[in-house]
Amino acid sequence: MRLLLVCATNIEAKQIITELEMRKVSDFLYASEEFNTDLLITGIGSVATVFAMLSQRSISMYDFLINFGISGSFSKNYKIGNLYNVTSDYFGDIGINAENGFKQVFKTEFNAAYSNLINNGRLYNTSDFPPFFRDLDKLRGVTVSEPERQYFQDADIETMEGSAFMLVAKYYKKMFVQIRGISNIIGITKRKDWDINTPIHNYSNLIIDFIKKNKA
């Protein structure tokens, strides 16, 4: 199985890079020949994610894609450090001012061509990803740059890049999973009190375990 890991920043990927002894190929890319795995550091946000995925790698060459990173929760029910499988996501802050207020662009007739990938504005993971990840609790995500500006009742956590990753993965009809670790509670945890180390450590261990168990 040829694997592509995708995340936004080096901080979120540092443990995986170190433990798998991945070599740096470019500013965007790390690789491990031993584990048949590449790691793409996209930069923060949807635009950077789509650009990096489409310009830096040939997605068609991979069998399985994993997106991972830290995330803020809209609810205190999801504990900091816990890991979740984001099975649906949507672009929460990309829209137009319609007569009845803000409307997501992927719910408009202008973007109807995406209807084979996006269902009523939302992307769903319908891929047959490995059973290894199926015990993770499932949550709904929203891809948004400033989650503090409003409360998204139809999402459990914010992902910042999740929808962009899922859009590309679905277009190429790839098996994929989006894994997020909770670093803060939106509107409650002050930025200075965010815990990024615990979720990074937890999802890194999970992904490394999967990679080593599936070594060709």
N, C-alpha and C positions, 0 to 999 in steps of 0.2 A: 504494500500500500504506500503510495507516494502522498505525503502529507504537506499541506501548507498551513502554517500558523499565521494569524493576522492580528496585530494589535496596534494601538496608537502611538505608544511611547516606549523608549528604551527602559525607563524605570519599571514599567509593567512587565517587561520581558527579560529583565536582567538575570533572574534566577535560572530561567530556562536556558538562556544563552550560555551561562556559566556551567551548569551541570551537564549539559549535552555537549559542551566544548565546541560550540558552533563557531565557524569562522566567518568573518565579515567579508561579504562579497562586494557590497556597495553601501552608500549611505542609507539605503532602504532595506537591504537584504542581508540575512545571515543564513548559513547552510550547514547541514550535517550529513555527510555522505554515509556515515556509519548507520544513521537511523532513517535515511531516505526522507529527510525532513527539511523544509525551508521555512524561514521566519521572516515575514514582511512587516517592517515598522512603517506605518503609513503617515504618521503625523495626526494631529487632532482634528476631528470634524469630518463631516460627510464628504465634502469636496476632496479633501486630501485622501480619504479612504478610497473613493472611487478612482481617483487619478492614479494612486499607487498600485491598486489592484489591476487596473487595465493597462498601465504603461510599463510597470516593472516586471510583470510575470505573465506567462501564458497560462491562464487559469485552466485551460483544457487539459494540461498535462498532469493535473493532480486528481487523486481519487477522493480525498476527504479534506475539507477546510474547517479549521477551528478558529473562531474569533474569541478573544478573551480580553478582560480588562476590569478595572474597578468601576463601581457604579453607586449612585445615590438612590436611596429608597424613599418613596413617598409615604411609607408607613413604618411605625415603630415595631410592627409585627415581624419584620425581616431583620434579623440581628446582624450587626456589623461583623464581618468576617465570613459569613455564610455564603455558600456558592449556589447559583441558580442557573437553570437552563432557560434562556429566553426564547420561547417558542413562537412569539409574535412581536412585531415591532412596527413603528410607523414614524414618518417624518412630521414631528409635531409643530415645528415653527417655520415650515415652508408652505406659504399659502398666498391667497389674494384677498383683498377686501371686497366681499360680495355685498349685495343689498341687505342681507340679514346677518352681516358680520364676517369675521374671519372664516375662510374656507380652505381646507387643505388642497393643494394643487392636484394631488392624486385622487381627489374626489370630484374633480371638475372634468368637463368634456374635453378640455384642452389636452389632458394627459390620458385620454381613453386608450391610447395605444399600449399603455402599461397594464391593462386590465387582466392580461394573462399571467402577470406576475404579482399584482397588488389587488387584493380583494377589499373593496369598499374602503380604500385608503390604507389598509394594513397588509403587511407581509407576514406570511405564515411559514413555519418550517415544516414542510410535509415530506422532507427527505428521509430516507431510511438510514439514519445515522447509527453508529455502533451501539449495541446494548450496554456497553461499558458506561455510557453517559445517561442511561435512561432512569437511573435511580435518583438523579438530581431533581429537586423540586422545580416545577415549571412556573415561570412568571411571564407577565406581559411587559414589554418595554416601550419606551418612547424615545426617539432620537431628537434631542433638543439641546441647544447650546446654553440656555439659561433656564434651567428647571425651576429656579427660585421665583421666577416672574409670575408663574401661575401654577395651579394644581391640576394635574391631568388625571381625571377620575377614571379614565379607561386604560390606565397604565399603573404598574406596580413600582417600576424603577425607571430611571433615565439611563440611556446608553451612549449618547453622543455620536457614535459611529455605527451602531448596530444595524439600522435600516439600510445604510449604504452597503455594508458587507453582505447582508442578506439579499439585496437586490442583485448584486453581481453574481453571487452564488446561485441564485435561482435562475438567472438568465442563462448561465452555463449548465444548468441542470445538474449541479453538483450536490453530493452528500455533504452536509455541513451541520455545525452546531455553534451556538453562541453562548458562551459561559461568562457570567459576571459574578464578581465578589463584592459584597456591600462594604463600602468605606465610610458612609455617613448617612444620616437621616436628614433629608432635605427640609430646610426651614427650622431645624432644631440643632443639629450639630454645627458648631462654628468651624470655619475652615481650619483654624489652628488646631482643632481637636479631631480632625479626620484621622482615621486609622487606615493608611494605605498598605502598611506592611503585612498585616494579618491576611486580608483577602489575596494579596499577591502571592504570599507564601502558600496559601491553601490551594489556589487554582494551579499554581506552578507544580506543586506536588502531584495533583491529580493528572495534569497533562503529561508530565514526565513519566508517571506510572503507566499511563496508556501507551505512550510511545515505546517504552522499554518492553512492555508486554507484547507489543505488536511488531517488534523488530523482525525484519525479513531474514 
